[in-house]
Amino acid sequence: MIVHDTMCSIYDPAGFLDMRVSSADRLAYLARRAAKIVCVSESTQRDLLKLCPVNKNKIKVIYSGNMIDCAPVMPKKQLPENYILFVGERSGRKNFRFFARAVAPILKSHKSVQLVCTGRFNKWERDLLNSLEISEQCLDLNANDGELLYLYQHALCVAYPTLYEGFGLPVLEAMVNGCPVVTADSGSIREVGGDAVEYVDPYDALSIASKIEQIIEQPSHGKYLAELGLTRSQLFSRQRMMQSLLDEISSLKIEQSR
């Protein structure tokens, strides 16, 4: 059994997860019956143990690896020269509504900088950006893996003010591609980012804005973070992850054959 996160059972960012109890029951049911449990971070392991009093000895933490394996491809949509990148979904725990309000003053004071988001804006997101008067500096686009790599490699930074993560793949992907990261110190993020990213308080607009603005105004700082991230990312290879999983499967087969 592989547990990526326990968000559906323990975290309710907007009051809409009314199935938390039954979700926790299902997770506990599966965990008790699993011969081996793999968690993708120490944080996820701690959350699982809070929900399910299973034997810790049958849990193994194996960090995820970077799974994107292709060449970067320039998106068909024309990109701005300078942009902040926001990757992935934007609802609930991803904290986009608060982030947009935090970054709005930066966009207004740095007209050459834009916000690029992967995935198309929905109506409430467009209404939000219009109300903040920054819609003209915000670009949405669908991106395949190759285009996503290109976006990482040419961004000023990745903004990832998440409220909870079981691992945090966008942080790793950004580091692999030499992109500075501004992220929240929540869930498992520090296990991934270490000292190679800038941490912010996801509930403090000034905290978010100041770290992003520092990267915009001090290119040398962004370059420094990119170098730290490249070094840090080497700890999370896909080969290491796959070998660790194979080792766990092999050990389980040996135990069952006795």
N, C-alpha and C positions, 0 to 999 in steps of 0.2 A: 504494500500500500504506500503510495506517495502522497504526501500532504504538502501542497504549495502554500496555502494559508488557511486561516480559520475565519476569514472575514464574514462569511455568511452566517456564522454562529455567534460571533462576539462583538461585531461592530455594526452600528446602526447610525450612519452619518446624517440621515435626513428623516428618520422616523418612519421609513417605509418597509423595513424588514420585519414583518410581523410573524415570520416563521422561524425566529431564532431558536426557540425551544426545541421544535421538532428537528431543525437542522443539527443542533447539538446532539440530540438523541441519535440521529442517524450516524453522525460522525463517531460518537462513542461506541455504537453498535459495531461499526466496521473496524474501529481501532482495537477493540477487545478481541475480535476474531482474527485479526491479521497476524500472520506468523512473524512478519517483519514490517516495520514502519520506517520510511525514509522521509525526513523533513528537509526542506530546502534552506533552512536557516535555524540558528539557535533560537531566534525569536519565535518562529513558528513552532518549534519544539516546546518552548515554554507555554505558549498559548494552548497547544494541544493537551499538555499535561494538566493545565488548569481546568479544561473541559472534561477530560477523560483520564481518570486515575489508572492508567495502564502502566505496566512494568517498563521503566525507563530503559532497561537493558535491551529491550527489543526495538528501541528507536535509534536510528543512525542519522546524523546530520550530513548531508551531501549537498554542497553548494551548487547551484545551477551554473552552467557555462554559457558562453556566448554562442547562440545557435544560428546566427546569421552568417552564411558562408557563400558570398557572391561578390561580384564586383560592383562598385558604386555606379549608379546611373543617374544622369542629370534629369530631374523631373521635366515634363513637358511644359508645365506652368512656369512662367518666368518668375524667378525668385528675386527678392530685394538683395542688395549687396550686404546689408547688415541686418541680422534678425536674431531674435530670441526664439528658441524652439520649444514647443510644448507637444509632447508625444503621448498618444493614446487617448483613452476615453476621458471625458471631462465632467462626468457627473459625480455626485456624492463625495466619496472619500478622496477623489483626485483634486478636490478643492479649487476647481477652476473659477467658480464664481468669485471667491475671495481673491484669488490670484489676479484676475482681470482688474479688479478695483485697485489692487496694490501696484500693478504695473502701469496703469493708465497715466499717472503723472510722469513716469519715465518716458513713455511714448510721446507725450505732449511736449516735453522739454528736449527730446532728441528726435527731431522730425525725420532723420535719415534712418532711424531704427524701426523695424516692424516686428510684429508677432506672427510667427508661422505655426499653425496647428495642423497636425495630421488628422485626417478624418474631417468630413464636411460639417460645417456649423448647422445646428438645428435652429428652430425659430427662437427659442428662449435665449440661446447664445447670441444670435444676431441682435435681438432686442437689447440684451445686456450691453453688448459692444456699442450699439447705437446710443444707448442712454449715457454711456461713459464718454461718448464723442471720440472714440478711437477706431471705429469700424473701418475707416479708410487706411489704417495702418495695420490691419489684421488680415491675414491670408489663410485660407483653409484649403487643403488638398489631400486627396487620397494618395498614399504612397506604398509601393511594393517594397520588398526588402532592399533591392538595389537603390531605389530612390531614397529610402530611409537612411541608408549609409551616407549618401551624398548630402542629405540634410544635416546629419550629425557633423560631417567633416567640414561644413562651411558655416555653421552657426556660431554666433558670438558665445552662446552658452545654451544648455538645456535647463529649463525651469521645471522642477518636479516637486511641487509643494504638497505632496501626498499626506493624508492623515493616517494611513495605515498601509503597510505592505508586508507580504509574506517573504518576499525577496527584493524585488525592485529591478527588473531586467532593464528598463530604460537607462538607469544609472550605469549599469555595466556596459551596455551598448554604447553609450556616450563616451565612456572612458576608453573603451577599445578603439574608438574612432577619433581620439584626440580632441574631444569636445569638453570644455569646462562644464561643471555641473553645479547648479544651485538647487539644493533639495532640503526637505524637512528632515529633522532628526527624529524619525518616527518608525515604529516597527523594526524591521530588519535593516533599514537603510544604512546605519553605521557599520554593520557587518560587511556590507558591500563597498561602501565609499571610503571607509577608513579615514585617513587624514588627507585624502586626495580630492575632496569636494568641499564646497562651501555649504555650511548648515544654517538653516533659518528656522525661526519660529513660524509655523504655518498659520498661526492665528494673529500674527503681527505684521501689518502691511509695511511698516517702516523697515522691519528686519528683512523682508523679502526684497523690497525696493533697493535698499542700500547695498546689498550684496550683488545684485544684478548691475546696478549703476557703477559699482567699482570695476566690474569686468569691462563695461562699455568704455569707461573713461581711462582705464589703465590696461591697455592691451598686454603689457608685460605680465600682469597678474593672471590674465586669462591663459597666456602661454605657459606660465608656471603651473597652473592647475592642470592644463592639458598634459604636460609632461608627467606630473604626479599620477594622473589617471591612467596613462599608458602603462606605467610601471605597476600600478595597483591591479590593473585588469589581468595581468599575467597570472594572478593567483586563481583565476576562474576560467580555466581552459575547458573546452568541451571534451577534450580527450580525457582529462582528469575526472570529470564528472561521469563519463561513460564507463571508465575503468572501475571507478568506485562502485557504481551500480552493478556492474558485472561481478565484482568481488562479493557484494552482498548476496546476489542471487546464487553464486557458487557456494558460499558458506551455508546458505539456507538448504540447498540440495544435500550438502554433506550431513547437516544436522538431521534432516528428514530420513536419510538412508541408514542412520544408525539404529 
